[in-house]
Amino acid sequence: MPKSRAGWLGPLLFLAIFFVIFLSSALLAQVVSPVEIKDAGLRGLQQQYMDDLTRAGQDILSIQFDYPFYLSRKLDLDQARQQVADQSSIRFDTYNGKTVVAITGNYYAAYSAQKITPAQRARSTFLNVVMPILRAAVPHVQNNQQVQGFAIEVSHHIVGKVMGVAMEHPENLMVFLPRTGALKLLVAKDETAQQSALLQGAIFLNAQPVSIWLNDTVPPNGNAGSNSKDPNSDDPADDVSAKPKLETAAAGTEATSIPAVPVKPKEPPPPPRDISTEALATVQLSNQPIVDEIVKGLDSQAHFVAYAPPRFIAFRQGIYLELSVNSDLPASAAGSRYKLAALAFDEHVARLIRPLLSYFKDEKEFDGFGFSTNIHLPGKANPGGSEAVEFFFPLTAMRCYEKYDCTGQQLLDAGTVLINGERVALDLQIAEGGSNR
């Protein structure tokens, strides 16, 4: 016989109570238990503000990350071990004598060591993981005067080759922000204000100081990554497993070693470039003699478009010298527009960079060069049928290429490529191999 409604009530009530207990335990599991905090003062804070930390953990768990992310007691765990490991990581700790809310976790995104520089990896993990965590956690303790800062440690993965063998291993990013810096970062209305707030803190990649520039036009081989170790190096000092551990207030908690904040203060970001019509006219006037020399000296190599003389334009909040050129490719170059763009760069544009830069020494009036090229193949008499490709490169990235410190691919990655007015990502190896569509 079927059971009465009253007969079902007991099991349903039991399941409801079990679900509530399970959910509460899962949320509390994200926060380190006060009894595990060694320092008496920090242990008291952990107990007093347990509810705030729990709510912060709840909001962090609700974030939809691009790749799996786990709060974790330990960094550098593979995903299978992480799924069954202790995931309590939110705690009060100390950094350089400051009381901070510390959060550690493992992010299972794998970056290519060959294509993505250390500074680019740090920037990506900061934007995709650290910023969402700060947005979730800071509001719950923003009025707590006991909190002097925030320390977020995230482990991601890089894929590279060691002695010719492809290997994947973790890389650890640590971001410290003072309380005022974190608040300013989250309420900032523009990128300049965010960058200023970020510069109040300290950032380390595998315990090496690194700068994160929110504007992606800053080249990866500039100041942003100059202090980062090469993850492909065979130098034992680059082995992430050899890092010392940081003493922490929570018993059993492991974290990346954090060096002291550099004594030399960070320089504030430069003021925004004036890209008004008047500013462009001033730069054009002061540089016109050099521009005339460039047209005269490089025309046979560059194939400048006669009706579009070089001019300074505003592009992405910077000033660029735009050069309109024609790229004549052989019939064998026929293929996709990506292939044509890649060959135009390799066979024409890249060969202009070093001769072009020889006309300028320590130039500060503008930010880079733009190459606007129409690609022509034999038999195509109608210029309207050609592909229009634009390459915009920052000066610092071009100087890096000029000195043979950067590859052509790194120069492309640091710049902006437009095909028929649409921005694209251009991989030379794939495009010239015919696989890019």
C-alpha positions as CSV (number, residue, x, y, z in Angstrom):
1,M,0.0,0.0,0.0
2,P,1.3,3.5,-0.7
3,K,2.5,5.5,2.3
4,S,0.5,8.4,3.7
5,R,1.7,12.0,3.5
6,A,2.6,11.8,7.2
7,G,4.7,8.7,6.5
8,W,6.9,10.7,4.0
9,L,7.3,13.7,6.3
10,G,10.0,12.1,8.6
11,P,12.5,11.1,5.8
12,L,12.0,14.5,4.0
13,L,12.6,16.4,7.2
14,F,15.8,14.3,7.8
15,L,17.1,15.0,4.3
16,A,16.4,18.8,4.7
17,I,18.3,18.9,8.0
18,F,21.1,16.9,6.5
19,F,21.4,19.3,3.5
20,V,21.5,22.3,5.8
21,I,24.2,20.8,8.0
22,F,26.2,19.7,4.9
23,L,25.9,23.2,3.3
24,S,27.0,24.9,6.5
25,S,30.0,22.5,6.9
26,A,31.0,23.1,3.3
27,L,31.0,26.9,3.8
28,L,32.9,26.7,7.1
29,A,35.4,24.4,5.5
30,Q,36.7,27.3,3.5
31,V,37.8,29.1,6.6
32,V,40.7,27.9,8.8
33,S,39.5,26.9,12.3
34,P,40.6,29.3,15.0
35,V,42.2,26.5,17.0
36,E,44.6,26.0,14.2
37,I,46.0,29.5,14.4
38,K,49.2,29.5,16.4
39,D,49.4,33.2,17.2
40,A,47.0,34.1,20.1
41,G,46.1,37.6,18.7
42,L,45.4,36.2,15.2
43,R,43.5,33.3,16.8
44,G,41.3,35.8,18.6
45,L,40.6,37.7,15.4
46,Q,39.8,34.5,13.6
47,Q,37.2,33.6,16.2
48,Q,35.7,37.1,16.5
49,Y,35.2,37.6,12.7
50,M,34.5,34.0,11.8
51,D,31.0,34.9,10.4
52,D,32.6,37.6,8.1
53,L,35.2,35.2,6.8
54,T,32.5,32.5,6.2
55,R,30.4,34.9,4.2
56,A,33.5,35.9,2.2
57,G,34.2,32.2,1.5
58,Q,30.5,31.7,0.4
59,D,30.9,34.5,-2.2
60,I,34.2,33.2,-3.4
61,L,32.6,29.7,-4.0
62,S,29.9,31.4,-6.1
63,I,32.4,32.8,-8.6
64,Q,32.4,31.3,-12.0
65,F,36.1,31.0,-12.9
66,D,37.3,30.3,-16.5
67,Y,39.1,27.2,-15.2
68,P,38.7,25.1,-12.0
69,F,39.7,26.9,-8.9
70,Y,39.9,25.6,-5.3
71,L,40.6,27.3,-2.1
72,S,43.3,25.2,-0.6
73,R,45.4,24.7,2.5
74,K,48.4,23.9,0.3
75,L,49.5,25.3,-3.1
76,D,50.9,23.3,-6.0
77,L,48.6,20.3,-5.7
78,D,47.5,18.4,-8.8
79,Q,43.8,18.5,-9.4
80,A,43.1,14.9,-8.3
81,R,44.8,15.5,-5.0
82,Q,43.2,18.9,-4.6
83,Q,39.6,17.5,-4.9
84,V,40.1,15.4,-1.7
85,A,42.5,17.8,0.1
86,D,41.7,20.3,2.9
87,Q,40.2,23.4,1.3
88,S,40.2,25.7,4.3
89,S,42.5,28.6,3.5
90,I,40.8,31.9,4.5
91,R,42.5,33.2,7.6
92,F,44.1,36.1,9.5
93,D,47.8,36.2,9.0
94,T,50.7,38.6,9.0
95,Y,52.7,40.1,6.1
96,N,55.7,42.4,6.8
97,G,54.2,43.1,10.3
98,K,50.7,43.9,9.0
99,T,47.6,42.0,9.9
100,V,46.1,40.7,6.7
101,V,43.2,38.5,5.4
102,A,45.1,35.7,3.7
103,I,43.6,33.5,1.0
104,T,45.3,30.7,-0.9
105,G,44.1,28.5,-3.8
106,N,45.0,26.5,-6.8
107,Y,43.9,27.5,-10.3
108,Y,44.0,24.9,-13.0
109,A,44.8,27.0,-16.0
110,A,47.9,26.0,-18.0
111,Y,49.8,28.7,-19.8
112,S,52.2,28.1,-22.7
113,A,55.7,29.1,-21.5
114,Q,56.8,29.7,-25.1
115,K,53.9,32.0,-26.1
116,I,53.0,33.7,-22.8
117,T,55.6,35.6,-20.8
118,P,55.8,35.6,-17.0
119,A,54.4,39.1,-16.8
120,Q,51.5,38.1,-19.1
121,R,50.7,35.0,-17.0
122,A,50.8,37.1,-13.8
123,R,48.4,39.7,-15.4
124,S,46.0,37.0,-16.6
125,T,45.8,35.2,-13.2
126,F,45.4,38.5,-11.4
127,L,42.5,39.7,-13.6
128,N,40.8,36.3,-13.8
129,V,41.3,35.0,-10.2
130,V,42.7,37.5,-7.8
131,M,40.4,40.4,-8.7
132,P,37.2,38.4,-8.4
133,I,38.4,37.1,-5.0
134,L,39.1,40.6,-3.8
135,R,35.6,41.7,-5.0
136,A,34.1,38.8,-3.1
137,A,36.1,39.1,0.2
138,V,36.9,42.8,0.7
139,P,33.3,44.0,1.2
140,H,32.8,41.7,4.2
141,V,35.8,43.2,6.1
142,Q,36.2,46.7,4.6
143,N,35.0,48.4,7.8
144,N,37.2,46.2,10.0
145,Q,40.0,48.4,11.3
146,Q,41.9,45.3,12.4
147,V,42.5,44.4,8.8
148,Q,45.5,46.2,7.4
149,G,45.7,44.4,4.1
150,F,45.0,41.4,1.9
151,A,47.4,38.7,0.7
152,I,46.2,36.4,-2.1
153,E,48.3,33.5,-3.2
154,V,47.3,31.5,-6.3
155,S,49.1,28.6,-8.0
156,H,48.5,28.2,-11.8
157,H,50.3,25.9,-14.2
158,I,52.7,26.5,-17.1
159,V,53.6,24.1,-19.9
160,G,57.1,24.2,-21.4
161,K,60.1,22.2,-22.2
162,V,63.0,21.2,-19.9
163,M,66.0,19.7,-21.7
164,G,63.7,19.1,-24.7
165,V,61.0,17.3,-22.8
166,A,57.5,18.8,-22.5
167,M,56.6,19.3,-18.9
168,E,53.8,21.0,-16.9
169,H,54.5,22.5,-13.5
170,P,53.0,25.0,-11.1
171,E,53.9,28.7,-10.8
172,N,52.8,30.8,-7.8
173,L,51.5,34.3,-7.8
174,M,51.3,36.3,-4.6
175,V,49.5,39.7,-4.4
176,F,49.6,41.9,-1.3
177,L,47.5,45.0,-1.2
178,P,47.2,47.4,1.8
179,R,43.6,47.9,2.9
180,T,43.4,51.4,1.4
181,G,44.9,50.1,-1.9
182,A,42.4,47.2,-2.1
183,L,39.5,49.6,-1.5
184,K,40.7,52.1,-4.1
185,L,41.3,49.3,-6.6
186,L,37.7,48.0,-6.3
187,V,36.0,51.4,-6.4
188,A,38.2,52.9,-9.2
189,K,36.3,54.2,-12.2
190,D,39.0,53.9,-14.7
191,E,42.2,52.0,-15.5
192,T,44.5,54.7,-14.4
193,A,43.0,54.8,-10.9
194,Q,43.1,51.0,-10.7
195,Q,46.8,51.0,-11.7
196,S,47.6,53.6,-9.1
197,A,45.9,51.5,-6.4
198,L,47.7,48.4,-7.6
199,L,51.1,50.1,-7.3
200,Q,50.5,50.5,-3.6
201,G,51.0,46.8,-3.1
202,A,53.6,44.2,-3.8
203,I,53.4,41.3,-6.3
204,F,55.6,38.3,-6.6
205,L,55.8,35.5,-9.2
206,N,57.7,32.5,-7.8
207,A,59.0,34.7,-5.0
208,Q,60.4,37.2,-7.6
209,P,59.1,40.8,-7.7
210,V,57.0,41.5,-10.7
211,S,54.8,44.4,-11.9
212,I,51.4,43.9,-13.4
213,W,50.2,46.6,-15.9
214,L,46.5,46.5,-16.4
215,N,46.9,48.1,-19.9
216,D,47.7,45.2,-22.2
217,T,49.7,47.5,-24.5
218,V,52.6,47.4,-22.1
219,P,55.0,44.9,-23.8
220,P,55.8,41.7,-22.0
221,N,59.5,42.2,-22.2
222,G,59.5,45.7,-20.6
223,N,59.6,46.5,-17.0
224,A,56.6,44.4,-16.3
225,G,58.5,41.1,-16.5
226,S,62.1,42.0,-16.1
227,N,62.4,40.5,-12.7
228,S,60.6,37.2,-13.5
229,K,62.6,34.0,-13.9
230,D,62.4,32.0,-17.1
231,P,60.3,28.9,-16.4
232,N,62.1,27.0,-19.2
233,S,65.5,27.5,-17.7
234,D,67.4,24.5,-16.5
235,D,68.7,26.6,-13.6
236,P,67.8,24.8,-10.3
237,A,66.9,28.2,-8.9
238,D,63.9,28.2,-11.2
239,D,62.5,24.9,-10.0
240,V,59.3,25.8,-8.1
241,S,59.7,22.7,-5.9
242,A,62.9,24.2,-4.4
243,K,61.2,27.3,-3.0
244,P,61.4,27.9,0.8
245,K,58.1,28.0,2.7
246,L,56.6,31.0,4.5
247,E,56.0,30.8,8.2
248,T,52.3,31.2,8.7
249,A,50.0,31.6,11.6
250,A,47.9,28.6,10.7
251,A,49.4,25.2,11.7
252,G,50.0,23.0,8.7
253,T,49.4,25.8,6.2
254,E,51.9,26.1,3.4
255,A,52.4,29.1,1.2
256,T,54.9,30.7,-1.2
257,S,57.9,32.4,0.4
258,I,57.4,36.1,0.4
259,P,60.4,38.4,0.3
260,A,60.3,41.7,2.0
261,V,58.8,44.6,0.1
262,P,61.5,46.3,-2.1
263,V,63.1,49.3,-0.4
264,K,62.9,51.4,-3.5
265,P,59.3,52.8,-3.8
266,K,57.4,52.0,-7.0
267,E,57.1,54.9,-9.4
268,P,53.6,56.1,-10.1
269,P,52.2,55.4,-13.6
270,P,52.9,58.2,-16.1
271,P,50.1,60.7,-16.7
272,P,47.7,59.8,-19.6
273,R,49.1,60.8,-23.0
274,D,47.5,63.9,-24.5
275,I,45.9,62.7,-27.8
276,S,44.0,65.8,-28.7
277,T,44.0,67.2,-32.2
278,E,46.3,70.0,-31.1
279,A,48.8,67.5,-29.5
280,L,48.9,65.4,-32.6
281,A,49.6,68.5,-34.7
282,T,52.4,69.5,-32.4
283,V,54.1,66.1,-32.6
284,Q,53.6,66.0,-36.4
285,L,55.3,69.4,-36.7
286,S,58.3,68.7,-34.5
287,N,58.9,65.3,-36.2
288,Q,58.1,66.3,-39.8
289,P,61.8,66.7,-40.9
290,I,62.5,63.1,-39.7
291,V,59.4,61.8,-41.4
292,D,60.5,63.4,-44.6
293,E,63.9,61.7,-44.3
294,I,62.1,58.3,-43.7
295,V,60.0,58.6,-46.8
296,K,63.0,59.5,-48.9
297,G,65.4,57.0,-47.4
298,L,63.1,53.9,-47.1
299,D,60.6,54.3,-49.9
300,S,62.3,51.8,-52.2
301,Q,62.1,49.2,-49.4
302,A,58.8,50.2,-47.7
303,H,56.7,51.0,-50.8
304,F,54.9,54.0,-49.2
305,V,51.5,54.8,-50.5
306,A,52.0,58.2,-52.3
307,Y,48.5,59.6,-51.4
308,A,48.7,58.7,-47.7
309,P,51.9,60.3,-46.3
310,P,53.0,59.2,-42.8
311,R,51.1,60.9,-40.0
312,F,50.7,60.8,-36.3
313,I,47.3,59.4,-35.1
314,A,45.7,58.5,-31.8
315,F,45.4,54.8,-31.1
316,R,44.4,53.1,-27.8
317,Q,45.1,56.2,-25.7
318,G,48.6,56.6,-27.3
319,I,50.2,58.5,-30.2
320,Y,51.4,56.3,-33.1
321,L,53.2,57.2,-36.4
322,E,51.1,55.5,-39.0
323,L,52.9,54.4,-42.2
324,S,50.8,53.4,-45.2
325,V,52.6,50.8,-47.3
326,N,52.0,48.3,-50.1
327,S,53.0,44.6,-49.5
328,D,53.6,42.7,-52.7
329,L,53.6,39.0,-52.2
330,P,54.3,36.1,-54.6
331,A,51.5,34.1,-56.1
332,S,52.6,31.2,-53.8
333,A,51.4,33.2,-50.8
334,A,47.8,32.7,-51.8
335,G,45.7,31.4,-48.9
336,S,43.6,32.6,-46.0
337,R,43.7,36.2,-44.9
338,Y,45.7,35.1,-41.8
339,K,48.3,33.6,-44.0
340,L,48.6,36.7,-46.0
341,A,48.8,38.9,-42.9
342,A,51.6,36.6,-41.5
343,L,53.6,36.7,-44.7
344,A,53.2,40.5,-45.0
345,F,54.6,40.8,-41.5
346,D,57.5,38.4,-42.1
347,E,58.4,39.4,-45.6
348,H,57.8,43.1,-45.4
349,V,56.8,44.9,-42.2
350,A,59.4,43.1,-39.9
351,R,62.2,44.1,-42.3
352,L,61.3,47.8,-41.9
353,I,61.5,47.9,-38.1
354,R,65.3,48.2,-37.6
355,P,65.9,50.7,-40.5
356,L,62.9,52.7,-39.2
357,L,64.1,52.9,-35.6
358,S,67.5,54.0,-36.7
359,Y,65.9,57.4,-37.4
360,F,64.9,57.8,-33.7
361,K,66.9,57.9,-30.5
362,D,65.1,57.9,-27.1
363,E,61.9,59.1,-28.6
364,K,59.3,60.3,-25.9
365,E,56.8,62.3,-27.9
366,F,54.9,59.3,-29.2
367,D,54.2,55.7,-28.2
368,G,54.7,53.5,-31.2
369,F,54.3,52.8,-35.0
370,G,51.4,51.7,-37.0
371,F,51.9,49.9,-40.4
372,S,48.8,50.0,-42.6
373,T,49.4,47.8,-45.6
374,N,47.5,46.6,-48.6
375,I,48.5,43.1,-49.6
376,H,48.8,42.5,-53.3
377,L,49.2,39.2,-55.2
378,P,50.2,38.9,-58.9
379,G,47.2,39.1,-61.2
380,K,45.1,41.2,-58.8
381,A,45.0,44.5,-60.6
382,N,42.1,45.8,-58.5
383,P,43.6,47.3,-55.2
384,G,40.1,47.1,-53.7
385,G,40.3,43.3,-53.8
386,S,43.4,43.2,-51.6
387,E,43.5,42.5,-47.9
388,A,44.0,45.5,-45.6
389,V,46.1,44.7,-42.6
390,E,47.2,47.1,-39.8
391,F,50.0,46.4,-37.3
392,F,50.4,48.6,-34.3
393,F,53.5,48.1,-32.2
394,P,54.6,49.9,-29.0
395,L,58.0,51.5,-29.2
396,T,59.4,49.5,-26.3
397,A,58.4,46.2,-27.9
398,M,60.0,47.3,-31.2
399,R,63.2,48.2,-29.4
400,C,63.2,44.8,-27.9
401,Y,62.8,43.3,-31.4
402,E,65.5,45.6,-32.7
403,K,68.0,44.3,-30.1
404,Y,67.1,40.6,-31.0
405,D,65.8,40.2,-27.4
406,C,62.2,39.5,-28.8
407,T,61.0,37.3,-31.5
408,G,58.6,38.4,-34.2
409,Q,55.8,36.5,-32.5
410,Q,56.5,38.3,-29.2
411,L,56.3,41.6,-31.1
412,L,52.9,40.7,-32.6
413,D,51.7,39.5,-29.1
414,A,52.7,42.9,-27.6
415,G,51.0,44.8,-30.4
416,T,47.6,45.0,-32.1
417,V,46.7,43.4,-35.4
418,L,43.7,44.4,-37.5
419,I,42.5,42.6,-40.6
420,N,39.9,44.6,-42.6
421,G,39.3,46.6,-39.5
422,E,38.8,43.6,-37.1
423,R,41.3,42.8,-34.3
424,V,42.7,39.3,-34.6
425,A,45.3,37.1,-32.8
426,L,48.0,36.2,-35.3
427,D,50.1,33.1,-34.7
428,L,52.8,33.1,-37.4
429,Q,53.5,29.3,-37.2
430,I,49.9,28.4,-37.5
431,A,49.0,31.0,-40.1
432,E,51.9,30.3,-42.4
433,G,51.3,26.6,-42.0
434,G,47.8,27.1,-43.4
435,S,45.9,26.0,-40.3
436,N,44.5,29.4,-39.2
437,R,41.0,30.0,-40.5
